[in-house]
Amino acid sequence: MREKNGKGTIIKRGDTYFLGIRKGKINGEYKKKWIKLKAKTIETAKDERDDINTDRRRNVFVEPTAVTVEKYVKIFLEDTQRAVSRGRIAKGTYEWYEKRLRLHIIPEIGGLKLAEVKSRDLQNLYDDLYEQSTCKAESAYRILHKLWAVIIEDDDLDIKYNLAEKIKRGEKEKYIAPTWTGKQITYFLQHAKERRYYELFLMGFGAGMRLGEIMGLTWDCIDFKNMVIHIKRSIMLNKVYDLENIKTLLKKTKNQSSIRDIRMLPVVSDALRELKKKQRAEELKAKHYYDFELIIATQDGRPVNYSNIRDNYWAWLIDQINNEEHPLKYIKLHGMRHSCATWLYDELGVPLEIIQDILGHAVPQTTKKMYVHKTVRSQDRAMELINQKFREAGL
């Protein structure tokens, strides 16, 4: 069956419709380019033809089979950028995608047509990066999986499978973050009490909050009456920000489970009340004070530069407090969160589900796998029960 009307020729072969488009004369004869349509009926084939002709007039039509990985990456990043501007995705997520796509994906497979990419192409890319770094390889896997998940949802492409799922991934060494014991935590906090940003460390160790969540706390998040901390936003760490538009610095927490309430310790409540008094005094002294209502702020009220604390102040403070009698091994700032989880579970016997709620994880498996670093102490009660039964049996 043929359909001719000057907009292109629609023909049907079996159950599939094709659109023929003139490409100009060759040796005095017009040549056609045949495009496979997704339509299942002649009516939808006509609609699809009209859409293609509209795109051609606007100079935006690209035949699906001709789309390269690089071209689609550009579309993917543009869509991601729009999502950032609408507040659906964090700017840091876009930057993470863009950097790795530019450095690792496009140079290797950017020139391949999407329709011609094979699973072995992705496997080779992964394997090459794995030889350099397991971290690079795993990052590439995550991006490829995300990219192909978007591709198979694209109505303009006829790609049905996520090729990244076929990648055979190498064994990744489990990273166990260094943590401090309860005694080390309390010793550090005792000696950091008179230091600036003591409250940041207190909430990191005492509530297991993410650093971005702590730095994103404003005074309206603190309910002194009901002793609750409302976690509802996070600050993009280590990013350039515009003081005139502080709201661009504040973003939503990572996911719905991250938006939560935490019971505030009396120790934390007392420290925050004192901090509020200090901030009011600093406001009176400052020539210009940025009243953003941030709890963790500089002396003139601006957001704290995370990299300065992480790269300089934190290591310096540990070094100042560390001594032979009370040794403190270096841990990353994020290690406060790991230390809190391990302390609660291993030393204080807090159930995993409660720790999950405190840390703001969607599922307890994340808490157990990534944050709770058990020692044999967590087994003591179970072993005592078994031993008791053995004794009762006369063993």
Order of alpha helices (4+ residues) and beta strands (2+ residues): beta-beta-beta-beta-alpha-alpha-alpha-alpha-alpha-alpha-alpha-alpha-alpha-beta-beta-beta-beta-beta-alpha-alpha-alpha-alpha-alpha
